[in-house]
Amino acid sequence: MRRTGRPGRAARARVRAGGKLAVGRASASLAEWRETKQAVFEREGGRCQWSGRPGTDYHHVVKRSAGGSDHPDNVVLLARKAHDRTDWPYAKGRLVVTALGGGRFKLEVLFARPDD
């Protein structure tokens, strides 16, 4: 099949028209996502929950692709470096975020265990 338009054109048009951000799974509209980000920013005082620095990235504790929602209880505010660290290999020390409920989270760095 040959692609006739730029990738993402249909998605951009759908979002501009007020539709959902993703198709095929539960997703917020752009307006709902903005409300979620504002609620998370206010809840956390604009600060990264790991470093205390100004927060710039919104991290889904349970990824949307794994069934996570865009609800504020599943989103935490992190600084860019902390957010990057959530994808690091465990050998380097991955930042793992666990939701405790009520907008509270446990953040810890986990390392791979050496083979016995």
Secondary structure, DSSP 8 states (H G I E B T S, - for coil): ----S-TTHHHHHHHHTT-BSSSSS---BHHHHHHHHHHHHHHTTTB-TTT-SB--EEEESS-GGGT--SSGGGEEEE-HHHHHHTTS-TTT-EEEEEEEETTEEEEEEE------
